[in-house]
Amino acid sequence: MVEHMKWWGWGQEGVAFHHEDKPGLAPFARRMAGIDFDAPPVRVPELSELTVPAPRAPGALREAFEAVVGAEHVHDDDLDRVVHAYGKSMRDLVRIRRGDFGRLPDLVVYPASEAEVEGALRVALEADAVLIPFGGGSNIVGSLEAPRDEQRPVVSLDLGRLRLLLELDETSQLARIQAGALGPDLEAQLNARGWTLGHFPDSFKHSTLGGWIATRSSGMQSDRFGDIADITRAVRVITPEGVLATRNVPVQAAGPSLREVVLGSEGRLGVITEATVQVHRLAEERVIQAYFFPDYGSGLKAMHDIAASDASPSITRVSDEMETQFTLATSKRGSALSQLLSRGVKLYASRAKGFDLERMCLSFIGFEGSSLHVKRSKRLVDEIVKRHGGFGVGTGPGTLYDQKKFDTPYIRDFILDRGAYGDVSETSSTWATLKTVHDNVVAAAHKAFAEIGTKGFIFCHLSHSYHSGACQYFTFAFQPPADRDGLEAYDIVKGAIQQAFIDNGGTLSHHHAVGREHKPWVADDLSPAGVRLVQALFAGVDPGRNLNPGAVVD
């Protein structure tokens, strides 16, 4: 059985965000964005109360898929089709709660092997149907929806039954894993044998290996393990031309890298069925240390010097002043972070260090490996932090962060229940431009808030460091004016943030991919000639536009 997230929101049924044990959060949200956390939540309708368009697939098409995967693995019920219609972006959640389902899949097909995937693709091509691969459904940029005007049958191919660790080569530190394996399933199978993939995106609990590859995902420990492009050594993809199988070697100079071509292809080239990935022995020791810096600029400079040093942390993260205030506001009564602050950290920061408490910034830096390696890396990092005016406050807040890092997306449902909108956007840029990108993106968002006639907040953290630059991850929220459509207002704010990325030397996305929501900026990012090359690639592999048409480029 394949389990899915709730049709109307993030994560599991029965799991939700609560603020009652976080006394500072409701005042923060009201002060910064006019969001009333104590307002009664908007009732989410039952699916049975909404009008779900009937499936359009002819009976013969269903029978053809049943012949490949079995009748019990071809579904056309309302719930399955709605679950597979969208991902989990703010736009998706708003539309689905309104009963705006777009172009629903007519069938949901669950193959259990590569042979069945190949058979399913052949059926779709012969019927001139649209086939959209589906992993965990966590995508937030519109990578999973069919074009609204699509007249052909639409089929969602759910890879959830392909979730096994197939082979572990301990000598080469490589694992062959089926593409439909969710993060927890994948890690459990590896951990049982003493290994880890080390890839932990925010969506870890509800996203799959194939989805990570199709969208060029990054995880929270990518400083140590690399992003999914670094981790993936080989792929197998079912394409209209047959099975694309890249060779499992560390380096290859045989023309353009087809492995790289598959990374970020979002289902436009075929269906990823398995990948060979780099794995690592479970660490002897793993700790996350918390630090405070006098301001965001000091924190960025420290991260730069850490990246250039001999230290090799697994996590380098520093929040700007607004995100720091939010993090402190979300700390639970009696938690490690609130206890730490109540013991006098603020007093020490202001009196002994001379910090402006409104500008100080919280940082988490993780260390992983042998005890000797952790000790040495931490000593180097401590020296760099001190050089930039920061100070450490122990591992308590880091432990709490590590325990709760996958729960953040539930907050979006909570504020949407109260009529507010919130989302995330991320970019990467060079060390030389990071602060400029940050400041101008924040300014662009506040200009957009003013344009729609409301106030909101935007905050940011550096989340992944590289030799030449880093990723900055922005979170924003606002309460739309009563006389303005929420999605229209959302488009203005999100569009301003994305445009500011491009205008200031950043990329349109660091790890959330393109989908449909980011397409307006693809030509700016890749150049018009680059877009034409991508279009030619997709058209050459899939001339009938049967594979997830509309994703990445038109």
TIVEX-55022 format. One line per 2 residues: number of its first residue (from 1); their letters; for each residue x, y, z of C-alpha. Coordinates in pm, 1 decimal, decimal comma, padded with zeros to 6 digits. Layout:
NUM> a> X:Y:Z | ...
This chain:
1> mv> 00000,0:00000,0:00000,0 | 00127,0:00347,4:-00090,2
3> eh> 00051,6:00616,9:00168,2 | 00000,7:00977,4:00062,7
5> mk> -00011,5:01313,6:00230,9 | -00348,6:01468,2:00312,8
7> ww> -00522,1:01593,9:-00002,1 | -00573,3:01947,3:00128,8
9> gw> -00242,7:02015,7:00304,6 | 00100,8:01904,7:00411,6
11> gq> 00191,0:01579,2:00579,7 | -00004,0:01315,8:00764,3
13> eg> -00365,8:01328,5:00870,5 | -00392,3:01412,6:01237,9
15> va> -00059,3:01599,6:01248,6 | -00079,6:01978,3:01267,5
17> fh> 00103,7:02284,9:01392,3 | 00003,1:02433,0:01729,4
19> he> 00114,5:02761,5:01883,5 | -00031,6:02744,1:02234,4
21> dk> 00299,2:02622,2:02381,4 | 00494,3:02898,0:02202,4
23> pg> 00398,4:03214,9:02389,4 | 00601,4:03451,3:02173,0
25> la> 00473,2:03343,4:01833,0 | 00120,4:03487,9:01818,7
27> pf> 00237,3:03837,8:01921,6 | 00517,7:03820,3:01662,9
29> ar> 00278,7:03723,4:01380,0 | 00027,6:03991,7:01476,5
31> rm> 00293,4:04261,8:01506,2 | 00485,9:04179,1:01188,3
33> ag> 00208,7:04075,6:00948,0 | -00127,7:04136,8:01110,5
35> id> -00192,6:03760,8:01129,6 | -00426,7:03666,7:01412,7
37> fd> -00324,2:03324,0:01538,9 | -00619,9:03318,5:01775,9
39> ap> -00876,0:03367,9:01499,7 | -01102,2:03066,4:01446,1
41> pv> -00963,0:02858,9:01160,4 | -01135,9:02848,4:00825,1
43> rv> -01307,3:02514,9:00785,0 | -01147,5:02292,4:00523,0
45> pe> -01426,3:02132,9:00318,1 | -01472,9:01761,0:00296,3
47> ls> -01377,5:01628,4:-00044,9 | -01731,7:01492,5:-00079,9
49> el> -01861,9:01851,6:-00062,7 | -01663,9:01955,4:-00369,7
51> tv> -01738,3:01882,2:-00733,6 | -01466,8:01656,4:-00868,2
53> pa> -01473,0:01630,4:-01250,5 | -01527,6:01278,4:-01377,2
55> pr> -01234,7:01091,4:-01534,3 | -01214,0:01102,7:-01913,0
57> ap> -01003,7:00796,7:-01987,3 | -01165,6:00548,7:-02225,4
59> ga> -01226,3:00202,1:-02089,5 | -00980,5:00048,8:-02332,0
61> lr> -00698,4:00262,7:-02191,1 | -00771,8:00151,5:-01837,5
63> ea> -00778,0:-00210,1:-01950,1 | -00440,4:-00166,5:-02118,9
65> fe> -00284,7:-00034,6:-01797,3 | -00451,5:-00311,5:-01595,3
67> av> -00288,9:-00565,3:-01824,0 | 00050,1:-00419,2:-01728,7
69> vg> 00020,8:-00359,0:-01351,4 | -00292,9:-00546,9:-01246,7
71> ae> -00647,5:-00415,8:-01204,2 | -00599,0:-00340,1:-00832,8
73> hv> -00317,2:-00097,6:-00917,2 | -00511,9:00127,6:-01156,1
75> hd> -00730,5:00382,7:-00974,1 | -00977,7:00646,2:-01085,0
77> dd> -01151,1:00731,5:-00755,1 | -01188,6:01096,8:-00658,9
79> ld> -00943,5:01093,7:-00367,3 | -00656,5:00930,9:-00556,9
81> rv> -00701,0:01161,6:-00854,5 | -00716,0:01475,5:-00637,9
83> vh> -00407,5:01371,2:-00438,0 | -00213,8:01336,4:-00764,4
85> ay> -00339,7:01657,3:-00929,7 | -00099,0:01902,5:-00765,9
87> gk> 00204,4:01926,2:-00541,5 | 00210,3:02122,4:-00214,9
89> sm> 00288,0:02481,4:-00309,8 | 00087,2:02761,2:-00152,5
91> rd> -00083,8:02803,3:-00489,0 | -00170,6:02431,8:-00493,8
93> lv> -00316,3:02436,6:-00142,5 | -00529,6:02744,7:-00209,3
95> ri> -00669,2:02608,6:-00534,7 | -00743,4:02263,9:-00401,7
97> rr> -00929,2:02401,8:-00098,5 | -01137,4:02613,1:-00337,3
99> gd> -01227,8:02304,2:-00537,5 | -01020,8:02429,2:-00832,6
101> fg> -00865,9:02098,7:-00933,9 | -00725,6:02203,8:-01270,1
103> rl> -00684,0:01917,1:-01515,2 | -00714,0:01614,3:-01290,2
105> pd> -00543,6:01288,4:-01385,2 | -00794,3:01046,6:-01532,2
107> lv> -00607,5:00744,5:-01400,5 | -00348,6:00679,7:-01130,4
109> vy> -00125,7:00383,9:-01211,3 | 00103,0:00208,9:-00958,6
111> pa> 00377,7:-00001,0:-01122,3 | 00590,5:-00232,0:-00906,8
113> se> 00891,7:-00290,9:-01130,6 | 01095,9:-00133,1:-01404,3
115> ae> 00931,9:-00367,5:-01654,8 | 00588,7:-00241,5:-01548,8
117> ve> 00705,3:00120,9:-01580,2 | 00826,7:00043,3:-01931,0
119> ga> 00496,7:-00122,2:-02014,8 | 00296,6:00168,8:-01873,4
121> lr> 00493,5:00423,3:-02076,5 | 00438,9:00217,3:-02389,5
123> va> 00063,0:00210,9:-02325,5 | 00057,2:00588,0:-02273,2
125> le> 00250,9:00657,9:-02592,1 | 00036,9:00425,3:-02802,4
127> ad> -00278,6:00596,7:-02670,9 | -00126,5:00947,0:-02706,6
129> av> -00190,1:01003,9:-02335,9 | -00003,4:01239,1:-02103,5
131> li> 00209,8:01064,0:-01840,6 | 00327,6:01251,0:-01528,9
133> pf> 00565,1:01069,2:-01289,0 | 00471,3:01107,7:-00920,6
135> gg> 00696,8:01046,1:-00619,5 | 00585,8:01178,2:-00282,1
137> gs> 00387,7:01475,9:-00409,5 | 00588,2:01732,7:-00210,3
139> ni> 00685,0:01957,7:-00503,2 | 00612,3:02327,9:-00446,9
141> vg> 00666,8:02482,5:-00791,8 | 00397,3:02318,1:-01003,7
143> sl> 00595,3:02025,3:-01142,7 | 00307,6:01775,9:-01111,3
145> ea> 00006,6:01938,3:-01274,2 | -00115,4:01879,2:-01626,4
147> pr> -00189,3:02171,3:-01861,2 | -00540,9:02296,6:-01792,4
149> de> -00639,4:02277,7:-02157,8 | -00506,8:01923,3:-02207,6
151> qr> -00765,1:01722,6:-02405,5 | -00580,5:01392,0:-02411,4
153> pv> -00610,3:01137,9:-02126,9 | -00386,1:01228,1:-01831,3
155> vs> -00217,9:00954,5:-01626,9 | -00029,1:00994,1:-01300,5
157> ld> 00236,1:00724,5:-01267,2 | 00294,3:00676,4:-00892,6
159> lg> 00633,2:00515,7:-00818,8 | 00551,6:00442,8:-00455,1
161> rl> 00572,7:00065,2:-00493,4 | 00934,3:00089,8:-00618,6
163> rl> 01105,1:00152,7:-00284,6 | 01370,4:-00111,4:-00226,5
165> ll> 01742,2:-00099,1:-00160,4 | 01850,4:-00333,1:-00440,8
167> el> 02224,1:-00358,2:-00386,0 | 02488,7:-00223,9:-00148,1
169> de> 02851,0:-00217,0:-00263,8 | 03033,9:-00151,2:00062,2
171> ts> 03375,7:-00144,7:-00105,7 | 03277,6:00134,8:-00344,3
173> ql> 03034,1:00292,6:-00095,7 | 02751,6:00277,9:-00349,2
175> ar> 02388,2:00173,2:-00321,9 | 02132,2:00091,6:-00592,2
177> iq> 01791,5:00211,4:-00478,0 | 01454,0:00219,5:-00650,3
179> ag> 01329,4:00567,4:-00732,9 | 01003,3:00552,2:-00536,4
181> al> 01172,8:00508,2:-00198,1 | 01068,8:00780,1:00047,5
183> gp> 01339,0:00937,7:00261,5 | 01253,9:00748,6:00584,3
185> dl> 01222,1:00412,1:00403,6 | 01547,8:00464,0:00220,7
187> ea> 01737,0:00562,3:00537,0 | 01589,0:00278,5:00740,7
189> ql> 01712,7:00022,4:00487,6 | 02059,6:00177,8:00475,3
191> na> 02084,3:00240,4:00850,8 | 02005,7:-00123,7:00922,4
193> rg> 02333,6:-00206,9:00748,8 | 02530,8:00077,7:00903,3
195> wt> 02506,9:00328,6:00617,6 | 02337,3:00657,6:00531,3
197> lg> 02269,9:00857,9:00216,5 | 02302,2:01181,1:00414,1
199> hf> 02035,6:01362,9:00213,0 | 01779,2:01537,6:00432,3
201> pd> 01568,1:01804,7:00259,8 | 01282,1:01971,6:00449,6
203> sf> 01047,4:01737,2:00262,6 | 01247,3:01427,5:00367,8
205> kh> 00952,8:01240,4:00520,0 | 00733,5:01285,4:00212,7
207> st> 00967,4:01292,2:-00087,8 | 01145,0:01023,0:-00288,0
209> lg> 01484,1:00951,4:-00436,7 | 01343,5:00985,6:-00789,4
211> gw> 01180,6:01315,9:-00701,3 | 01505,9:01446,9:-00554,9
213> ia> 01688,3:01363,2:-00878,4 | 01414,8:01501,4:-01104,1
215> tr> 01425,0:01837,4:-00922,2 | 01797,1:01862,7:-00827,1
217> ss> 01725,4:01855,2:-00455,3 | 01956,6:01968,9:-00177,3
219> gm> 01954,6:01847,3:00181,7 | 02036,9:02003,4:00516,3
221> qs> 02373,6:01824,4:00534,5 | 02483,7:01898,8:00179,2
223> dr> 02792,8:02082,9:00307,3 | 02932,0:01739,2:00393,3
225> fg> 02757,3:01500,2:00156,4 | 02680,0:01723,8:-00142,5
227> di> 02342,9:01782,4:-00303,4 | 02164,3:01510,5:-00497,5
229> ad> 02366,0:01591,3:-00811,2 | 02685,4:01509,0:-00618,7
231> it> 02532,6:01200,9:-00455,8 | 02385,7:01045,0:-00772,2
233> ra> 02642,2:00836,7:-00956,9 | 02417,8:00662,9:-01213,5
235> vr> 02052,2:00651,1:-01318,3 | 01811,8:00427,7:-01504,4
237> vi> 01531,3:00607,0:-01687,5 | 01250,9:00464,8:-01902,4
239> tp> 01228,5:00691,4:-02207,9 | 01035,9:00674,0:-02536,8
241> eg> 01365,1:00552,0:-02690,2 | 01406,2:00270,5:-02438,9
243> vl> 01602,0:00238,7:-02115,6 | 01857,6:00513,1:-02055,6
245> at> 02122,0:00360,0:-01828,3 | 02422,0:00571,5:-01738,7
247> rn> 02739,7:00390,5:-01642,3 | 02825,1:00350,8:-01275,7
249> vp> 03172,7:00505,0:-01274,1 | 03318,8:00791,9:-01070,6
251> vq> 03414,6:01005,9:-01371,6 | 03323,8:00984,4:-01739,2
253> aa> 03431,9:01181,0:-02046,7 | 03202,1:01037,8:-02312,2
255> gp> 03032,2:01345,2:-02448,9 | 02772,4:01552,1:-02262,3
257> sl> 02681,8:01401,0:-01926,0 | 02348,6:01221,4:-01959,9
259> re> 02340,2:01182,5:-01582,8 | 02343,6:01562,4:-01557,5
261> vv> 02075,7:01588,4:-01825,2 | 01841,8:01369,5:-01619,8
263> lg> 01904,7:01571,9:-01304,0 | 01641,0:01845,4:-01293,0
265> se> 01448,0:01712,0:-01595,0 | 01117,1:01695,2:-01397,8
267> gr> 00978,8:01397,4:-01588,5 | 01022,5:01553,6:-01933,3
269> lg> 01269,7:01288,4:-02051,1 | 01113,8:00977,7:-01900,6
271> vi> 01052,0:00797,0:-01573,3 | 01342,6:00746,6:-01333,1
273> te> 01322,1:00391,7:-01195,7 | 01640,0:00360,5:-00994,3
275> at> 01966,3:00531,1:-00911,4 | 02308,5:00433,2:-00788,3
277> vq> 02404,9:00674,5:-00511,9 | 02705,1:00746,8:-00293,3
279> vh> 02654,1:00635,1:00066,8 | 02853,0:00682,4:00387,2
281> rl> 02909,9:00492,1:00706,6 | 02696,1:00614,4:00994,6
283> ae> 02897,9:00868,3:01186,8 | 03063,7:00790,5:01517,0
285> er> 02957,0:01131,0:01643,5 | 02709,1:01396,3:01529,1
287> vi> 02647,8:01728,5:01702,0 | 02488,4:02060,4:01608,2
289> qa> 02631,1:02363,9:01782,8 | 02440,1:02691,8:01822,3
291> yf> 02608,9:03030,9:01790,5 | 02504,5:03396,0:01794,6
293> fp> 02650,7:03667,9:01572,4 | 02615,7:04044,7:01618,7
295> dy> 02443,2:04079,4:01278,6 | 02373,5:03893,8:00955,2
297> gs> 02670,7:04042,9:00771,8 | 02908,6:03909,0:01037,0
299> gl> 02745,4:03568,1:01012,0 | 02786,4:03561,3:00632,2
301> ka> 03153,9:03650,5:00662,4 | 03202,6:03372,9:00915,6
303> mh> 03032,8:03120,3:00685,4 | 03260,4:03235,5:00401,7
305> di> 03570,7:03179,8:00612,7 | 03446,0:02842,9:00736,1
307> aa> 03391,1:02731,3:00374,3 | 03745,9:02841,6:00290,0
309> sd> 03899,9:02672,9:00596,0 | 04013,8:02318,2:00668,5
311> as> 03702,5:02262,5:00879,1 | 03440,5:02044,7:00711,3
313> ps> 03108,4:02088,7:00892,3 | 02798,2:01901,5:00778,5
315> it> 02566,8:02200,4:00830,2 | 02637,8:02572,8:00800,2
317> rv> 02331,3:02781,9:00867,9 | 02290,7:03138,9:00984,2
319> sd> 01959,4:03325,9:01011,3 | 01913,3:03695,8:00951,2
321> em> 01780,5:03912,6:01233,4 | 01414,9:03867,3:01138,0
323> et> 01437,3:03488,1:01116,1 | 01624,2:03486,9:01446,7
325> qf> 01338,0:03676,0:01609,3 | 01092,6:03430,0:01453,2
327> tl> 01293,2:03130,1:01576,6 | 01305,5:03271,1:01927,7
329> at> 00930,9:03338,8:01909,4 | 00862,0:02978,5:01806,3
331> sk> 01060,3:02829,9:02093,7 | 00841,1:02629,1:02325,1
333> rg> 00793,3:02727,7:02686,3 | 01061,1:02539,1:02877,0
335> sa> 01253,1:02432,6:02564,4 | 01633,1:02429,4:02544,6
337> ls> 01633,1:02755,8:02351,1 | 01394,3:02941,3:02581,8
339> ql> 01580,9:02813,4:02888,3 | 01908,5:02921,6:02735,7
341> ls> 01781,1:03273,0:02676,4 | 01624,7:03294,4:03019,3
343> rg> 01959,6:03202,7:03175,1 | 02108,3:03526,4:03054,5
345> vk> 02227,6:03485,9:02694,4 | 02054,1:03809,5:02598,8
347> ly> 02209,7:03982,8:02894,7 | 02554,7:03849,2:02803,7
349> as> 02510,0:03941,7:02437,1 | 02404,2:04298,0:02512,3
351> ra> 02629,7:04382,0:02807,9 | 02942,3:04175,6:02757,7
353> kg> 02946,1:04159,7:02378,7 | 02770,9:04486,1:02294,6
355> fd> 02515,3:04321,9:02063,9 | 02206,4:04507,5:01949,0
357> le> 01948,6:04242,7:02042,5 | 01727,5:04344,6:01749,6
359> rm> 02009,7:04264,0:01505,1 | 02175,7:03956,1:01656,0
361> cl> 02156,7:03641,0:01446,4 | 02132,3:03273,8:01539,3
363> sf> 02346,6:03012,9:01367,1 | 02351,0:02632,7:01364,9
365> ig> 02668,3:02454,6:01258,1 | 02677,6:02075,6:01246,3
367> fe> 02972,7:01841,6:01281,8 | 02976,1:01475,0:01187,0
369> gs> 03233,4:01197,8:01168,0 | 03489,4:01051,3:01402,7
371> sl> 03524,5:01206,9:01745,9 | 03868,2:01338,0:01646,0
373> hv> 03732,6:01495,4:01326,3 | 03439,2:01655,9:01508,2
375> kr> 03668,1:01796,0:01777,6 | 03914,4:01939,2:01525,4
377> sk> 03646,8:02091,5:01299,5 | 03463,7:02244,3:01593,7
379> rl> 03785,8:02402,6:01722,4 | 03851,5:02562,6:01383,0
381> vd> 03492,0:02685,6:01356,1 | 03495,6:02826,0:01710,4
383> ei> 03804,2:03031,4:01621,6 | 03638,1:03169,6:01307,7
385> vk> 03313,8:03249,7:01489,6 | 03505,3:03434,7:01759,9
387> rh> 03701,5:03628,6:01497,6 | 03372,5:03758,6:01356,6
389> gg> 03233,8:03863,1:01692,9 | 03019,0:03557,3:01757,6
391> fg> 02996,6:03319,9:02050,6 | 02876,4:02964,4:02105,8
393> vg> 02587,8:02860,8:02329,4 | 02616,0:02482,4:02326,8
395> tg> 02428,1:02198,1:02163,5 | 02085,7:02226,2:02330,3
397> pg> 01922,7:02450,0:02066,2 | 02089,8:02248,6:01790,3
399> tl> 01944,3:01925,3:01924,7 | 01599,1:02082,6:01926,3
401> yd> 01646,9:02210,2:01569,7 | 01753,4:01862,8:01458,1
403> qk> 01443,5:01704,8:01613,3 | 01194,4:01952,6:01462,6
405> kf> 01349,7:02033,9:01124,1 | 01091,5:01839,8:00921,8
407> dt> 00787,9:01995,6:01094,5 | 00816,5:02350,4:00956,6
409> py> 00593,2:02300,1:00647,3 | 00293,1:02238,0:00874,2
411> ir> 00297,4:02609,7:00962,1 | 00177,9:02697,8:00610,2
413> df> -00147,8:02507,9:00662,1 | -00193,9:02674,7:01000,0
415> il> -00168,8:03030,1:00866,7 | -00371,3:02946,1:00555,4
417> dr> -00645,5:02826,2:00787,8 | -00648,3:03182,6:00920,2
419> ga> -00662,1:03348,9:00580,1 | -00291,2:03435,1:00560,5
421> yg> -00043,9:03332,8:00293,5 | 00312,0:03212,4:00346,5
423> dv> 00571,5:03044,8:00129,6 | 00941,6:03004,0:00059,5
425> se> 01183,0:03093,0:-00220,8 | 01552,9:03016,8:-00239,1
427> ts> 01844,2:03120,5:-00455,2 | 02219,8:03085,1:-00475,4
429> st> 02477,5:03350,3:-00553,2 | 02846,0:03421,5:-00501,3
431> wa> 02994,6:03517,8:-00168,4 | 03059,1:03864,0:-00308,3
433> tl> 02688,5:03922,3:-00379,3 | 02514,0:03740,9:-00091,1
435> kt> 02446,0:04042,6:00127,4 | 02332,8:04254,9:-00168,0
437> vh> 02096,1:03979,1:-00281,2 | 01957,4:03949,6:00070,8
439> dn> 01900,5:04320,6:00123,9 | 01744,8:04380,1:-00217,6
441> vv> 01515,6:04076,5:-00197,4 | 01387,9:04191,7:00142,2
443> aa> 01334,0:04542,5:00004,5 | 01150,2:04404,8:-00302,1
445> ah> 00918,4:04197,6:-00082,3 | 00828,2:04493,2:00137,9
447> ka> 00764,4:04704,5:-00171,2 | 00527,9:04430,5:-00291,6
449> fa> 00351,9:04421,0:00046,3 | 00295,4:04796,3:00015,1
451> ei> 00170,9:04754,9:-00343,1 | -00103,5:04515,3:-00236,6
453> gt> -00189,7:04730,5:00064,6 | -00080,9:04510,3:00353,1
455> kg> 00212,5:04441,0:00578,1 | 00404,0:04119,8:00590,9
457> fi> 00735,5:03976,9:00695,6 | 01019,5:03813,9:00507,0
459> fc> 01321,2:03648,8:00661,6 | 01614,0:03444,6:00542,3
461> hl> 01889,0:03204,2:00632,0 | 02202,6:03088,5:00457,8
463> sh> 02152,5:02714,7:00429,3 | 02419,3:02556,7:00205,8
465> sy> 02778,9:02673,7:00160,6 | 03007,6:02616,4:-00137,3
467> hs> 03358,5:02729,4:-00230,3 | 03233,2:03023,3:-00437,4
469> ga> 02901,9:03109,9:-00274,1 | 02597,8:02988,1:-00087,1
471> cq> 02222,4:02936,5:-00088,7 | 01990,6:03181,4:00082,8
473> yf> 01645,6:03054,3:00175,5 | 01369,5:03313,8:00216,0
475> tf> 01037,6:03269,6:00397,9 | 00757,6:03524,1:00366,2
477> af> 00404,3:03565,6:00500,1 | 00130,8:03826,3:00478,7
479> qp> -00239,6:03880,7:00533,4 | -00409,7:03971,6:00201,4
481> pa> -00642,7:04271,6:00214,2 | -01009,2:04174,9:00238,6
483> dr> -01085,3:04333,4:-00100,0 | -00808,0:04150,8:-00288,5
485> dg> -00789,0:03794,5:-00415,7 | -00528,2:03610,6:-00213,2
487> le> -00363,8:03432,7:-00505,1 | -00340,0:03755,4:-00702,6
489> ay> -00165,5:03917,7:-00405,4 | 00056,5:03611,7:-00363,3
491> di> 00166,5:03633,6:-00728,3 | 00275,5:03994,2:-00678,6
493> vk> 00486,1:03912,0:-00372,7 | 00635,6:03587,7:-00504,3
495> ga> 00704,1:03749,0:-00842,6 | 00884,7:04041,1:-00680,4
497> iq> 01108,9:03803,6:-00485,3 | 01192,8:03591,9:-00789,6
499> qa> 01265,0:03899,1:-01001,2 | 01493,8:04034,4:-00730,2
501> fi> 01691,9:03708,4:-00742,5 | 01755,1:03754,8:-01113,4
503> dn> 01818,5:04129,3:-01095,3 | 02086,0:04085,5:-00829,8
505> gg> 02286,2:03798,3:-00977,0 | 02113,2:03501,1:-00816,6
507> tl> 01953,6:03197,2:-00976,5 | 01576,2:03146,7:-00993,2
509> sh> 01603,5:02839,8:-00768,8 | 01872,5:02660,2:-00573,9
511> hh> 01683,6:02334,8:-00512,5 | 01306,9:02370,7:-00562,2
513> av> 01332,5:02335,3:-00942,4 | 01136,4:02517,7:-01213,6
515> gr> 00802,7:02342,3:-01255,8 | 00550,1:02588,6:-01391,6
517> eh> 00572,6:02864,6:-01131,5 | 00933,8:02958,7:-01210,8
519> kp> 00914,0:02939,2:-01591,7 | 00887,3:03318,4:-01641,1
521> wv> 01250,9:03352,2:-01526,1 | 01405,9:03053,9:-01707,0
523> ad> 01530,3:03255,5:-02005,5 | 01691,8:03507,5:-01769,7
525> dl> 01865,2:03224,7:-01586,4 | 01966,3:02997,8:-01877,0
527> sp> 01976,7:03260,7:-02156,8 | 01739,9:03243,6:-02457,2
529> ag> 01984,5:03015,2:-02637,4 | 01989,6:02785,2:-02335,9
531> vr> 01610,3:02765,1:-02335,2 | 01613,6:02668,3:-02702,8
533> lv> 01863,0:02391,4:-02630,7 | 01644,0:02255,0:-02351,7
535> qa> 01336,1:02275,6:-02574,3 | 01520,4:02089,2:-02851,0
537> lf> 01628,8:01820,3:-02605,0 | 01275,2:01762,8:-02475,8
539> ag> 01126,5:01769,6:-02827,2 | 01387,3:01525,2:-02954,1
541> vd> 01319,7:01271,9:-02679,7 | 00942,2:01327,6:-02659,4
543> pg> 00814,9:01472,5:-02989,5 | 00452,7:01397,9:-02897,3
545> rn> 00474,7:01595,9:-02571,0 | 00345,1:01298,6:-02373,9
547> ln> 00583,7:01332,7:-02079,8 | 00479,2:01599,3:-01827,3
549> pg> 00427,0:01869,4:-02092,6 | 00464,5:02224,8:-01968,0
551> av> 00720,0:02163,7:-01694,3 | 01051,9:02358,4:-01705,1
553> vd> 00997,3:02518,0:-02047,7 | 00705,7:02547,9:-02288,3
